[in-house]
Amino acid sequence: MDLDTDELLSSLTPREENQAIKSFQNTVAVACPACGEPFDDLVVCKQNPTSLDLTKQLDLCVGVDDGQAFIFTHGQ
């Protein structure tokens, strides 16, 4: 997967940021770079390792850019 993170992040709506993660909502149906389907949210991991508490079951696609994990969520 080749991520153009600057272009990708400029298309998304920021939601939350803390020490471990930054999250963005995909409000314009940008296609997931891994599977090609629109994704719901993007979580950028800022710490290694990072733990995520998922409140619902999701399909995930993952990419790495500059040592950071990019997790694309897809609702069920």
N, CA, C and O atoms as a GROMACS GRO file, in nm:
protein
  304
    1MET      N    1   0.086  -0.117   0.000
    1MET     CA    2   0.000   0.000   0.000
    1MET      C    3   0.090   0.123   0.000
    1MET      O    4   0.182   0.134   0.082
    2ASP      N    5   0.064   0.213  -0.092
    2ASP     CA    6   0.139   0.337  -0.098
    2ASP      C    7   0.048   0.449  -0.052
    2ASP      O    8  -0.048   0.484  -0.121
    3LEU      N    9   0.076   0.506   0.065
    3LEU     CA   10  -0.009   0.608   0.124
    3LEU      C   11   0.041   0.748   0.091
    3LEU      O   12   0.158   0.778   0.112
    4ASP      N   13  -0.048   0.832   0.039
    4ASP     CA   14  -0.019   0.975   0.027
    4ASP      C   15  -0.091   1.039   0.146
    4ASP      O   16  -0.203   1.088   0.132
    5THR      N   17  -0.026   1.038   0.261
    5THR     CA   18  -0.092   1.076   0.386
    5THR      C   19  -0.132   1.223   0.388
    5THR      O   20  -0.236   1.256   0.445
    6ASP      N   21  -0.053   1.313   0.330
    6ASP     CA   22  -0.088   1.455   0.331
    6ASP      C   23  -0.219   1.478   0.257
    6ASP      O   24  -0.308   1.548   0.307
    7GLU      N   25  -0.232   1.420   0.138
    7GLU     CA   26  -0.356   1.435   0.060
    7GLU      C   27  -0.473   1.368   0.131
    7GLU      O   28  -0.582   1.423   0.137
    8LEU      N   29  -0.449   1.249   0.184
    8LEU     CA   30  -0.554   1.175   0.254
    8LEU      C   31  -0.607   1.254   0.374
    8LEU      O   32  -0.728   1.272   0.387
    9LEU      N   33  -0.518   1.300   0.460
    9LEU     CA   34  -0.560   1.371   0.581
    9LEU      C   35  -0.629   1.503   0.550
    9LEU      O   36  -0.715   1.546   0.627
   10SER      N   37  -0.593   1.568   0.440
   10SER     CA   38  -0.656   1.694   0.405
   10SER      C   39  -0.802   1.675   0.363
   10SER      O   40  -0.879   1.771   0.362
   11SER      N   41  -0.841   1.552   0.328
   11SER     CA   42  -0.978   1.522   0.286
   11SER      C   43  -1.068   1.479   0.401
   11SER      O   44  -1.189   1.466   0.382
   12LEU      N   45  -1.012   1.456   0.519
   12LEU     CA   46  -1.087   1.398   0.631
   12LEU      C   47  -1.116   1.502   0.738
   12LEU      O   48  -1.050   1.606   0.745
   13THR      N   49  -1.215   1.473   0.822
   13THR     CA   50  -1.255   1.562   0.931
   13THR      C   51  -1.190   1.516   1.062
   13THR      O   52  -1.216   1.404   1.106
   14PRO      N   53  -1.106   1.599   1.126
   14PRO     CA   54  -1.044   1.560   1.254
   14PRO      C   55  -1.151   1.534   1.360
   14PRO      O   56  -1.250   1.607   1.369
   15ARG      N   57  -1.130   1.428   1.443
   15ARG     CA   58  -1.225   1.395   1.548
   15ARG      C   59  -1.164   1.402   1.686
   15ARG      O   60  -1.216   1.472   1.773
   16GLU      N   61  -1.055   1.331   1.708
   16GLU     CA   62  -0.998   1.320   1.843
   16GLU      C   63  -0.847   1.311   1.832
   16GLU      O   64  -0.793   1.256   1.735
   17GLU      N   65  -0.779   1.365   1.934
   17GLU     CA   66  -0.634   1.349   1.941
   17GLU      C   67  -0.594   1.340   2.086
   17GLU      O   68  -0.640   1.418   2.169
   18ASN      N   69  -0.507   1.244   2.117
   18ASN     CA   70  -0.448   1.231   2.249
   18ASN      C   71  -0.304   1.186   2.232
   18ASN      O   72  -0.250   1.190   2.121
   19GLN      N   73  -0.240   1.145   2.340
   19GLN     CA   74  -0.099   1.106   2.331
   19GLN      C   75  -0.075   0.989   2.238
   19GLN      O   76   0.029   0.983   2.172
   20ALA      N   77  -0.170   0.897   2.231
   20ALA     CA   78  -0.149   0.772   2.158
   20ALA      C   79  -0.200   0.774   2.014
   20ALA      O   80  -0.140   0.711   1.927
   21ILE      N   81  -0.310   0.846   1.988
   21ILE     CA   82  -0.372   0.839   1.856
   21ILE      C   83  -0.423   0.975   1.809
   21ILE      O   84  -0.440   1.068   1.887
   22LYS      N   85  -0.447   0.982   1.679
   22LYS     CA   86  -0.526   1.088   1.616
   22LYS      C   87  -0.633   1.016   1.536
   22LYS      O   88  -0.602   0.917   1.469
   23SER      N   89  -0.758   1.063   1.542
   23SER     CA   90  -0.862   0.999   1.461
   23SER      C   91  -0.932   1.101   1.373
   23SER      O   92  -0.943   1.219   1.407
   24PHE      N   93  -0.978   1.052   1.259
   24PHE     CA   94  -1.042   1.135   1.158
   24PHE      C   95  -1.165   1.062   1.107
   24PHE      O   96  -1.167   0.940   1.100
   25GLN      N   97  -1.270   1.138   1.072
   25GLN     CA   98  -1.390   1.082   1.015
   25GLN      C   99  -1.389   1.106   0.864
   25GLN      O  100  -1.352   1.214   0.817
   26ASN      N  101  -1.430   1.004   0.790
   26ASN     CA  102  -1.436   1.013   0.645
   26ASN      C  103  -1.577   1.059   0.606
   26ASN      O  104  -1.666   0.976   0.584
   27THR      N  105  -1.597   1.189   0.597
   27THR     CA  106  -1.730   1.244   0.569
   27THR      C  107  -1.756   1.261   0.419
   27THR      O  108  -1.867   1.297   0.380
   28VAL      N  109  -1.655   1.236   0.336
   28VAL     CA  110  -1.670   1.256   0.191
   28VAL      C  111  -1.648   1.127   0.111
   28VAL      O  112  -1.625   1.133  -0.010
   29ALA      N  113  -1.655   1.011   0.177
   29ALA     CA  114  -1.646   0.880   0.112
   29ALA      C  115  -1.516   0.857   0.034
   29ALA      O  116  -1.518   0.806  -0.078
   30VAL      N  117  -1.404   0.897   0.094
   30VAL     CA  118  -1.273   0.869   0.035
   30VAL      C  119  -1.253   0.717   0.034
   30VAL      O  120  -1.290   0.650   0.130
   31ALA      N  121  -1.195   0.665  -0.073
   31ALA     CA  122  -1.171   0.521  -0.084
   31ALA      C  123  -1.052   0.479   0.002
   31ALA      O  124  -0.952   0.550   0.012
   32CYS      N  125  -1.064   0.363   0.065
   32CYS     CA  126  -0.955   0.305   0.143
   32CYS      C  127  -0.841   0.267   0.049
   32CYS      O  128  -0.866   0.202  -0.053
   33PRO      N  129  -0.717   0.304   0.080
   33PRO     CA  130  -0.605   0.270  -0.007
   33PRO      C  131  -0.578   0.120  -0.013
   33PRO      O  132  -0.515   0.072  -0.108
   34ALA      N  133  -0.625   0.044   0.086
   34ALA     CA  134  -0.599  -0.101   0.089
   34ALA      C  135  -0.702  -0.180   0.008
   34ALA      O  136  -0.665  -0.265  -0.072
   35CYS      N  137  -0.831  -0.151   0.031
   35CYS     CA  138  -0.936  -0.234  -0.032
   35CYS      C  139  -1.017  -0.160  -0.138
   35CYS      O  140  -1.090  -0.223  -0.214
   36GLY      N  141  -1.004  -0.028  -0.145
   36GLY     CA  142  -1.076   0.049  -0.246
   36GLY      C  143  -1.218   0.089  -0.210
   36GLY      O  144  -1.281   0.165  -0.283
   37GLU      N  145  -1.269   0.039  -0.098
   37GLU     CA  146  -1.403   0.074  -0.052
   37GLU      C  147  -1.396   0.197   0.038
   37GLU      O  148  -1.295   0.217   0.107
   38PRO      N  149  -1.502   0.281   0.040
   38PRO     CA  150  -1.501   0.393   0.135
   38PRO      C  151  -1.489   0.342   0.279
   38PRO      O  152  -1.550   0.241   0.314
   39PHE      N  153  -1.412   0.412   0.360
   39PHE     CA  154  -1.396   0.373   0.500
   39PHE      C  155  -1.469   0.472   0.588
   39PHE      O  156  -1.502   0.582   0.545
   40ASP      N  157  -1.494   0.433   0.715
   40ASP     CA  158  -1.566   0.519   0.808
   40ASP      C  159  -1.473   0.617   0.880
   40ASP      O  160  -1.496   0.738   0.879
   41ASP      N  161  -1.369   0.562   0.941
   41ASP     CA  162  -1.276   0.643   1.021
   41ASP      C  163  -1.133   0.601   0.993
   41ASP      O  164  -1.107   0.489   0.949
   42LEU      N  165  -1.042   0.692   1.020
   42LEU     CA  166  -0.899   0.664   1.014
   42LEU      C  167  -0.841   0.691   1.151
   42LEU      O  168  -0.864   0.797   1.209
   43VAL      N  169  -0.765   0.595   1.203
   43VAL     CA  170  -0.694   0.612   1.329
   43VAL      C  171  -0.545   0.607   1.298
   43VAL      O  172  -0.496   0.510   1.240
   44VAL      N  173  -0.473   0.712   1.337
   44VAL     CA  174  -0.328   0.720   1.319
   44VAL      C  175  -0.264   0.695   1.455
   44VAL      O  176  -0.287   0.770   1.550
   45CYS      N  177  -0.183   0.589   1.464
   45CYS     CA  178  -0.117   0.556   1.590
   45CYS      C  179   0.010   0.639   1.605
   45CYS      O  180   0.099   0.636   1.519
   46LYS      N  181   0.018   0.714   1.715
   46LYS     CA  182   0.133   0.801   1.740
   46LYS      C  183   0.236   0.737   1.831
   46LYS      O  184   0.352   0.778   1.832
   47GLN      N  185   0.194   0.636   1.908
   47GLN     CA  186   0.286   0.568   1.999
   47GLN      C  187   0.300   0.423   1.956
   47GLN      O  188   0.210   0.366   1.894
   48ASN      N  189   0.414   0.364   1.989
   48ASN     CA  190   0.438   0.223   1.961
   48ASN      C  191   0.484   0.157   2.090
   48ASN      O  192   0.590   0.193   2.141
   49PRO      N  193   0.410   0.063   2.142
   49PRO     CA  194   0.282   0.010   2.095
   49PRO      C  195   0.166   0.098   2.140
   49PRO      O  196   0.179   0.181   2.231
   50THR      N  197   0.051   0.079   2.075
   50THR     CA  198  -0.072   0.152   2.106
   50THR      C  199  -0.184   0.051   2.122
   50THR      O  200  -0.194  -0.044   2.044
   51SER      N  201  -0.268   0.070   2.222
   51SER     CA  202  -0.384  -0.016   2.244
   51SER      C  203  -0.510   0.059   2.203
   51SER      O  204  -0.526   0.177   2.234
   52LEU      N  205  -0.598  -0.010   2.133
   52LEU     CA  206  -0.724   0.049   2.091
   52LEU      C  207  -0.838  -0.023   2.160
   52LEU      O  208  -0.841  -0.146   2.163
   53ASP      N  209  -0.932   0.052   2.216
   53ASP     CA  210  -1.052  -0.006   2.275
   53ASP      C  211  -1.166   0.012   2.175
   53ASP      O  212  -1.219   0.122   2.159
   54LEU      N  213  -1.204  -0.096   2.109
   54LEU     CA  214  -1.309  -0.089   2.009
   54LEU      C  215  -1.444  -0.117   2.073
   54LEU      O  216  -1.462  -0.218   2.141
   55THR      N  217  -1.540  -0.027   2.051
   55THR     CA  218  -1.673  -0.043   2.111
   55THR      C  219  -1.766  -0.123   2.023
   55THR      O  220  -1.874  -0.163   2.068
   56LYS      N  221  -1.728  -0.146   1.896
   56LYS     CA  222  -1.811  -0.227   1.807
   56LYS      C  223  -1.720  -0.309   1.717
   56LYS      O  224  -1.601  -0.279   1.702
   57GLN      N  225  -1.778  -0.412   1.657
   57GLN     CA  226  -1.701  -0.497   1.567
   57GLN      C  227  -1.682  -0.425   1.434
   57GLN      O  228  -1.778  -0.376   1.375
   58LEU      N  229  -1.558  -0.420   1.388
   58LEU     CA  230  -1.523  -0.348   1.265
   58LEU      C  231  -1.431  -0.432   1.179
   58LEU      O  232  -1.354  -0.513   1.230
   59ASP      N  233  -1.440  -0.412   1.048
   59ASP     CA  234  -1.337  -0.461   0.958
   59ASP      C  235  -1.229  -0.354   0.955
   59ASP      O  236  -1.259  -0.235   0.953
   60LEU      N  237  -1.104  -0.397   0.954
   60LEU     CA  238  -0.992  -0.303   0.957
   60LEU      C  239  -0.899  -0.326   0.838
   60LEU      O  240  -0.874  -0.440   0.800
   61CYS      N  241  -0.849  -0.219   0.780
   61CYS     CA  242  -0.739  -0.222   0.685
   61CYS      C  243  -0.627  -0.140   0.749
   61CYS      O  244  -0.655  -0.041   0.817
   62VAL      N  245  -0.503  -0.180   0.727
   62VAL     CA  246  -0.390  -0.113   0.794
   62VAL      C  247  -0.282  -0.081   0.692
   62VAL      O  248  -0.251  -0.160   0.603
   63GLY      N  249  -0.223   0.038   0.708
   63GLY     CA  250  -0.107   0.077   0.630
   63GLY      C  251  -0.007   0.143   0.722
   63GLY      O  252  -0.040   0.184   0.833
   64VAL      N  253   0.117   0.153   0.677
   64VAL     CA  254   0.222   0.217   0.756
   64VAL      C  255   0.289   0.323   0.669
   64VAL      O  256   0.322   0.298   0.553
   65ASP      N  257   0.307   0.441   0.726
   65ASP     CA  258   0.378   0.549   0.658
   65ASP      C  259   0.469   0.615   0.759
   65ASP      O  260   0.423   0.658   0.865
   66ASP      N  261   0.595   0.626   0.727
   66ASP     CA  262   0.693   0.692   0.812
   66ASP      C  263   0.690   0.638   0.955
   66ASP      O  264   0.702   0.715   1.051
   67GLY      N  265   0.674   0.506   0.968
   67GLY     CA  266   0.677   0.442   1.099
   67GLY      C  267   0.549   0.452   1.180
   67GLY      O  268   0.545   0.404   1.293
   68GLN      N  269   0.444   0.514   1.124
   68GLN     CA  270   0.316   0.524   1.195
   68GLN      C  271   0.214   0.432   1.129
   68GLN      O  272   0.207   0.423   1.006
   69ALA      N  273   0.135   0.364   1.213
   69ALA     CA  274   0.028   0.280   1.161
   69ALA      C  275  -0.094   0.365   1.130
   69ALA      O  276  -0.133   0.451   1.209
   70PHE      N  277  -0.155   0.339   1.016
   70PHE     CA  278  -0.280   0.403   0.974
   70PHE      C  279  -0.384   0.292   0.967
   70PHE      O  280  -0.370   0.198   0.888
   71ILE      N  281  -0.488   0.302   1.051
   71ILE     CA  282  -0.591   0.200   1.059
   71ILE      C  283  -0.721   0.257   1.002
   71ILE      O  284  -0.774   0.356   1.052
   72PHE      N  285  -0.770   0.192   0.897
   72PHE     CA  286  -0.893   0.234   0.830
   72PHE      C  287  -1.005   0.143   0.879
   72PHE      O  288  -0.996   0.021   0.863
   73THR      N  289  -1.111   0.201   0.937
   73THR     CA  290  -1.221   0.120   0.990
   73THR      C  291  -1.336   0.115   0.891
   73THR      O  292  -1.367   0.213   0.822
   74HIS      N  293  -1.397  -0.003   0.885
   74HIS     CA  294  -1.515  -0.026   0.801
   74HIS      C  295  -1.622  -0.086   0.889
   74HIS      O  296  -1.601  -0.193   0.947
   75GLY      N  297  -1.739  -0.020   0.900
   75GLY     CA  298  -1.848  -0.072   0.979
   75GLY      C  299  -1.903  -0.201   0.920
   75GLY      O  300  -1.890  -0.226   0.800
   76GLN      N  301  -1.964  -0.281   1.005
   76GLN     CA  302  -2.019  -0.410   0.961
   76GLN      C  303  -2.156  -0.393   0.905
   76GLN      O  304  -2.218  -0.491   0.863
   0.00000   0.00000   0.00000
